[in-house]
């Protein structure tokens, strides 16, 4: 699994409430929902992160 990095994200209150409701509807955490949304957009634009292979590690 990829290492995760924490950072602050500022959203307006209405947007956050909408994301929280969507997350609850899909049985995800709010953070998990935001990650899923971002990955969907990255995939749609063919910009998803490349998986690191064990051969690159030393």
Biopython code that builds the backbone (N, CA, C, O; Angstrom):
import numpy as np
from Bio.PDB.StructureBuilder import StructureBuilder

atoms = [
    (1, "UNK", "N", (0.841, -1.180, 0.000)),
    (1, "UNK", "CA", (0.000, 0.000, 0.000)),
    (1, "UNK", "C", (0.884, 1.242, 0.000)),
    (1, "UNK", "O", (1.930, 1.274, 0.649)),
    (2, "UNK", "N", (0.460, 2.240, -0.720)),
    (2, "UNK", "CA", (1.229, 3.482, -0.822)),
    (2, "UNK", "C", (1.217, 4.229, 0.511)),
    (2, "UNK", "O", (0.240, 4.192, 1.258)),
    (3, "UNK", "N", (2.315, 4.896, 0.782)),
    (3, "UNK", "CA", (2.414, 5.716, 1.988)),
    (3, "UNK", "C", (1.472, 6.903, 1.852)),
    (3, "UNK", "O", (1.371, 7.504, 0.783)),
    (4, "UNK", "N", (0.786, 7.237, 2.935)),
    (4, "UNK", "CA", (-0.155, 8.354, 2.901)),
    (4, "UNK", "C", (0.459, 9.558, 3.586)),
    (4, "UNK", "O", (1.201, 9.425, 4.560)),
    (5, "UNK", "N", (0.148, 10.717, 3.076)),
    (5, "UNK", "CA", (0.648, 11.972, 3.620)),
    (5, "UNK", "C", (-0.537, 12.838, 4.006)),
    (5, "UNK", "O", (-1.473, 13.011, 3.224)),
    (6, "UNK", "N", (-0.493, 13.374, 5.197)),
    (6, "UNK", "CA", (-1.576, 14.234, 5.681)),
    (6, "UNK", "C", (-1.334, 15.675, 5.258)),
    (6, "UNK", "O", (-0.195, 16.140, 5.212)),
    (7, "UNK", "N", (-2.427, 16.379, 4.946)),
    (7, "UNK", "CA", (-2.341, 17.811, 4.657)),
    (7, "UNK", "C", (-3.715, 18.429, 4.904)),
    (7, "UNK", "O", (-4.733, 17.736, 4.901)),
    (8, "UNK", "N", (-3.724, 19.727, 5.117)),
    (8, "UNK", "CA", (-4.985, 20.431, 5.377)),
    (8, "UNK", "C", (-5.722, 20.690, 4.066)),
    (8, "UNK", "O", (-5.113, 21.052, 3.059)),
    (9, "UNK", "N", (-7.016, 20.503, 4.091)),
    (9, "UNK", "CA", (-7.854, 20.775, 2.926)),
    (9, "UNK", "C", (-9.004, 21.660, 3.385)),
    (9, "UNK", "O", (-9.764, 21.277, 4.275)),
    (10, "UNK", "N", (-9.135, 22.811, 2.800)),
    (10, "UNK", "CA", (-10.207, 23.725, 3.157)),
    (10, "UNK", "C", (-11.335, 23.616, 2.130)),
    (10, "UNK", "O", (-11.117, 23.763, 0.927)),
    (11, "UNK", "N", (-12.537, 23.359, 2.628)),
    (11, "UNK", "CA", (-13.725, 23.258, 1.785)),
    (11, "UNK", "C", (-14.810, 24.141, 2.383)),
    (11, "UNK", "O", (-14.841, 24.369, 3.593)),
    (12, "UNK", "N", (-15.702, 24.638, 1.527)),
    (12, "UNK", "CA", (-16.818, 25.379, 2.114)),
    (12, "UNK", "C", (-17.769, 24.382, 2.779)),
    (12, "UNK", "O", (-17.807, 23.205, 2.422)),
    (13, "UNK", "N", (-18.511, 24.866, 3.725)),
    (13, "UNK", "CA", (-19.341, 24.008, 4.576)),
    (13, "UNK", "C", (-20.363, 23.196, 3.779)),
    (13, "UNK", "O", (-20.572, 22.016, 4.062)),
    (14, "UNK", "N", (-20.995, 23.813, 2.796)),
    (14, "UNK", "CA", (-22.008, 23.106, 2.006)),
    (14, "UNK", "C", (-21.400, 21.966, 1.197)),
    (14, "UNK", "O", (-21.994, 20.894, 1.082)),
    (15, "UNK", "N", (-20.216, 22.199, 0.639)),
    (15, "UNK", "CA", (-19.547, 21.148, -0.128)),
    (15, "UNK", "C", (-19.179, 19.979, 0.780)),
    (15, "UNK", "O", (-19.370, 18.820, 0.414)),
    (16, "UNK", "N", (-18.654, 20.286, 1.960)),
    (16, "UNK", "CA", (-18.281, 19.232, 2.895)),
    (16, "UNK", "C", (-19.503, 18.423, 3.322)),
    (16, "UNK", "O", (-19.433, 17.196, 3.398)),
    (17, "UNK", "N", (-20.608, 19.085, 3.598)),
    (17, "UNK", "CA", (-21.837, 18.373, 3.979)),
    (17, "UNK", "C", (-22.301, 17.438, 2.860)),
    (17, "UNK", "O", (-22.734, 16.316, 3.124)),
    (18, "UNK", "N", (-22.209, 17.897, 1.620)),
    (18, "UNK", "CA", (-22.609, 17.062, 0.483)),
    (18, "UNK", "C", (-21.706, 15.836, 0.362)),
    (18, "UNK", "O", (-22.186, 14.734, 0.096)),
    (19, "UNK", "N", (-20.402, 16.024, 0.557)),
    (19, "UNK", "CA", (-19.455, 14.911, 0.483)),
    (19, "UNK", "C", (-19.687, 13.939, 1.637)),
    (19, "UNK", "O", (-19.634, 12.725, 1.444)),
    (20, "UNK", "N", (-19.942, 14.463, 2.832)),
    (20, "UNK", "CA", (-20.213, 13.601, 3.988)),
    (20, "UNK", "C", (-21.466, 12.749, 3.757)),
    (20, "UNK", "O", (-21.482, 11.566, 4.099)),
    (21, "UNK", "N", (-22.506, 13.339, 3.182)),
    (21, "UNK", "CA", (-23.732, 12.576, 2.899)),
    (21, "UNK", "C", (-23.468, 11.509, 1.855)),
    (21, "UNK", "O", (-23.910, 10.371, 2.013)),
    (22, "UNK", "N", (-22.755, 11.855, 0.789)),
    (22, "UNK", "CA", (-22.424, 10.897, -0.260)),
    (22, "UNK", "C", (-21.604, 9.753, 0.331)),
    (22, "UNK", "O", (-21.854, 8.587, 0.022)),
    (23, "UNK", "N", (-20.642, 10.073, 1.166)),
    (23, "UNK", "CA", (-19.804, 9.045, 1.805)),
    (23, "UNK", "C", (-20.673, 8.112, 2.644)),
    (23, "UNK", "O", (-20.526, 6.892, 2.564)),
    (24, "UNK", "N", (-21.562, 8.666, 3.435)),
    (24, "UNK", "CA", (-22.441, 7.844, 4.274)),
    (24, "UNK", "C", (-23.330, 6.943, 3.417)),
    (24, "UNK", "O", (-23.549, 5.782, 3.761)),
    (25, "UNK", "N", (-23.838, 7.467, 2.316)),
    (25, "UNK", "CA", (-24.687, 6.686, 1.405)),
    (25, "UNK", "C", (-23.932, 5.492, 0.816)),
    (25, "UNK", "O", (-24.542, 4.471, 0.500)),
    (26, "UNK", "N", (-22.614, 5.612, 0.667)),
    (26, "UNK", "CA", (-21.795, 4.553, 0.066)),
    (26, "UNK", "C", (-20.949, 3.811, 1.097)),
    (26, "UNK", "O", (-20.043, 3.059, 0.736)),
    (27, "UNK", "N", (-21.246, 4.022, 2.381)),
    (27, "UNK", "CA", (-20.561, 3.341, 3.484)),
    (27, "UNK", "C", (-19.054, 3.560, 3.459)),
    (27, "UNK", "O", (-18.279, 2.633, 3.693)),
    (28, "UNK", "N", (-18.644, 4.799, 3.174)),
    (28, "UNK", "CA", (-17.242, 5.190, 3.202)),
    (28, "UNK", "C", (-17.054, 6.285, 4.230)),
    (28, "UNK", "O", (-18.007, 6.963, 4.615)),
    (29, "UNK", "N", (-15.812, 6.453, 4.672)),
    (29, "UNK", "CA", (-15.486, 7.620, 5.488)),
    (29, "UNK", "C", (-15.450, 8.829, 4.560)),
    (29, "UNK", "O", (-15.361, 8.686, 3.341)),
    (30, "UNK", "N", (-15.519, 10.003, 5.141)),
    (30, "UNK", "CA", (-15.418, 11.222, 4.339)),
    (30, "UNK", "C", (-14.072, 11.262, 3.625)),
    (30, "UNK", "O", (-14.005, 11.596, 2.442)),
    (31, "UNK", "N", (-13.000, 10.922, 4.341)),
    (31, "UNK", "CA", (-11.678, 10.898, 3.733)),
    (31, "UNK", "C", (-11.620, 9.879, 2.588)),
    (31, "UNK", "O", (-11.082, 10.168, 1.519)),
    (32, "UNK", "N", (-12.175, 8.692, 2.822)),
    (32, "UNK", "CA", (-12.202, 7.664, 1.781)),
    (32, "UNK", "C", (-12.979, 8.113, 0.559)),
    (32, "UNK", "O", (-12.602, 7.803, -0.571)),
    (33, "UNK", "N", (-14.068, 8.846, 0.783)),
    (33, "UNK", "CA", (-14.869, 9.347, -0.335)),
    (33, "UNK", "C", (-14.088, 10.364, -1.155)),
    (33, "UNK", "O", (-14.110, 10.327, -2.385)),
    (34, "UNK", "N", (-13.400, 11.267, -0.473)),
    (34, "UNK", "CA", (-12.603, 12.276, -1.187)),
    (34, "UNK", "C", (-11.492, 11.601, -1.983)),
    (34, "UNK", "O", (-11.239, 11.972, -3.129)),
    (35, "UNK", "N", (-10.817, 10.599, -1.378)),
    (35, "UNK", "CA", (-9.776, 9.865, -2.105)),
    (35, "UNK", "C", (-10.363, 9.184, -3.342)),
    (35, "UNK", "O", (-9.765, 9.223, -4.418)),
    (36, "UNK", "N", (-11.543, 8.557, -3.186)),
    (36, "UNK", "CA", (-12.184, 7.869, -4.300)),
    (36, "UNK", "C", (-12.541, 8.859, -5.414)),
    (36, "UNK", "O", (-12.318, 8.586, -6.594)),
    (37, "UNK", "N", (-13.099, 10.016, -5.022)),
    (37, "UNK", "CA", (-13.461, 11.039, -6.008)),
    (37, "UNK", "C", (-12.232, 11.522, -6.781)),
    (37, "UNK", "O", (-12.273, 11.659, -8.004)),
    (38, "UNK", "N", (-11.157, 11.774, -6.067)),
    (38, "UNK", "CA", (-9.935, 12.245, -6.726)),
    (38, "UNK", "C", (-9.377, 11.186, -7.674)),
    (38, "UNK", "O", (-8.944, 11.509, -8.781)),
    (39, "UNK", "N", (-9.385, 9.918, -7.243)),
    (39, "UNK", "CA", (-8.867, 8.848, -8.105)),
    (39, "UNK", "C", (-9.720, 8.695, -9.359)),
    (39, "UNK", "O", (-9.183, 8.460, -10.442)),
    (40, "UNK", "N", (-11.048, 8.825, -9.231)),
    (40, "UNK", "CA", (-11.911, 8.744, -10.407)),
    (40, "UNK", "C", (-11.562, 9.828, -11.421)),
    (40, "UNK", "O", (-11.517, 9.569, -12.623)),
    (41, "UNK", "N", (-11.319, 11.025, -10.939)),
    (41, "UNK", "CA", (-10.969, 12.140, -11.831)),
    (41, "UNK", "C", (-9.595, 11.915, -12.458)),
    (41, "UNK", "O", (-9.402, 12.176, -13.646)),
    (42, "UNK", "N", (-8.639, 11.428, -11.658)),
    (42, "UNK", "CA", (-7.309, 11.127, -12.209)),
    (42, "UNK", "C", (-7.397, 10.066, -13.307)),
    (42, "UNK", "O", (-6.776, 10.205, -14.360)),
    (43, "UNK", "N", (-8.166, 9.015, -13.060)),
    (43, "UNK", "CA", (-8.328, 7.951, -14.065)),
    (43, "UNK", "C", (-9.002, 8.478, -15.328)),
    (43, "UNK", "O", (-8.614, 8.121, -16.440)),
    (44, "UNK", "N", (-10.003, 9.322, -15.154)),
    (44, "UNK", "CA", (-10.729, 9.870, -16.302)),
    (44, "UNK", "C", (-9.818, 10.686, -17.213)),
    (44, "UNK", "O", (-10.056, 10.783, -18.417)),
    (45, "UNK", "N", (-8.789, 11.264, -16.636)),
    (45, "UNK", "CA", (-7.854, 12.083, -17.410)),
    (45, "UNK", "C", (-6.514, 11.388, -17.631)),
    (45, "UNK", "O", (-5.521, 12.013, -18.004)),
    (46, "UNK", "N", (-6.515, 10.060, -17.387)),
    (46, "UNK", "CA", (-5.317, 9.231, -17.587)),
    (46, "UNK", "C", (-4.103, 9.809, -16.862)),
    (46, "UNK", "O", (-3.020, 9.920, -17.437)),
    (47, "UNK", "N", (-4.296, 10.172, -15.602)),
    (47, "UNK", "CA", (-3.224, 10.747, -14.781)),
    (47, "UNK", "C", (-3.072, 10.010, -13.451)),
    (47, "UNK", "O", (-2.486, 10.541, -12.507)),
    (48, "UNK", "N", (-3.609, 8.766, -13.378)),
    (48, "UNK", "CA", (-3.508, 8.070, -12.108)),
    (48, "UNK", "C", (-2.048, 7.764, -11.767)),
    (48, "UNK", "O", (-1.215, 7.602, -12.659)),
    (49, "UNK", "N", (-1.749, 7.687, -10.486)),
    (49, "UNK", "CA", (-0.353, 7.436, -10.093)),
    (49, "UNK", "C", (0.108, 6.059, -10.553)),
    (49, "UNK", "O", (-0.668, 5.104, -10.586)),
    (50, "UNK", "N", (1.362, 5.980, -10.900)),
    (50, "UNK", "CA", (1.942, 4.706, -11.302)),
    (50, "UNK", "C", (2.291, 3.922, -10.044)),
    (50, "UNK", "O", (2.741, 4.491, -9.050)),
    (51, "UNK", "N", (2.078, 2.604, -10.099)),
    (51, "UNK", "CA", (2.437, 1.752, -8.969)),
    (51, "UNK", "C", (3.939, 1.553, -8.940)),
    (51, "UNK", "O", (4.562, 1.291, -9.970)),
    (52, "UNK", "N", (4.515, 1.678, -7.760)),
    (52, "UNK", "CA", (5.949, 1.426, -7.613)),
    (52, "UNK", "C", (6.140, -0.084, -7.482)),
    (52, "UNK", "O", (5.382, -0.751, -6.777)),
    (53, "UNK", "N", (7.137, -0.611, -8.152)),
    (53, "UNK", "CA", (7.405, -2.033, -8.063)),
    (53, "UNK", "C", (8.520, -2.286, -7.073)),
    (53, "UNK", "O", (9.295, -1.383, -6.760)),
    (54, "UNK", "N", (8.604, -3.505, -6.581)),
    (54, "UNK", "CA", (9.642, -3.868, -5.633)),
    (54, "UNK", "C", (11.031, -3.795, -6.257)),
    (54, "UNK", "O", (12.023, -3.687, -5.536)),
    (55, "UNK", "N", (11.118, -3.852, -7.577)),
    (55, "UNK", "CA", (12.432, -3.789, -8.235)),
    (55, "UNK", "C", (13.060, -2.415, -8.125)),
    (55, "UNK", "O", (14.274, -2.276, -8.270)),
    (56, "UNK", "N", (12.249, -1.394, -7.872)),
    (56, "UNK", "CA", (12.776, -0.041, -7.730)),
    (56, "UNK", "C", (13.301, 0.230, -6.331)),
    (56, "UNK", "O", (13.995, 1.221, -6.104)),
    (57, "UNK", "N", (12.968, -0.653, -5.389)),
    (57, "UNK", "CA", (13.389, -0.460, -4.003)),
    (57, "UNK", "C", (14.770, -1.034, -3.784)),
    (57, "UNK", "O", (15.150, -2.020, -4.414)),
    (58, "UNK", "N", (15.524, -0.411, -2.882)),
    (58, "UNK", "CA", (16.846, -0.932, -2.538)),
    (58, "UNK", "C", (16.910, -1.272, -1.080)),
    (58, "UNK", "O", (17.947, -1.728, -0.597)),
]
sb = StructureBuilder()
sb.init_structure("model")
sb.init_model(0)
sb.init_chain("A")
sb.init_seg("    ")
for serial, (resi, resn, name, xyz) in enumerate(atoms, 1):
    if name == "N":
        sb.init_residue(resn, " ", resi, " ")
    sb.init_atom(name, np.array(xyz, "f"), 0.0, 1.0, " ", f" {name:<3s}", serial, name[0])
structure = sb.get_structure()
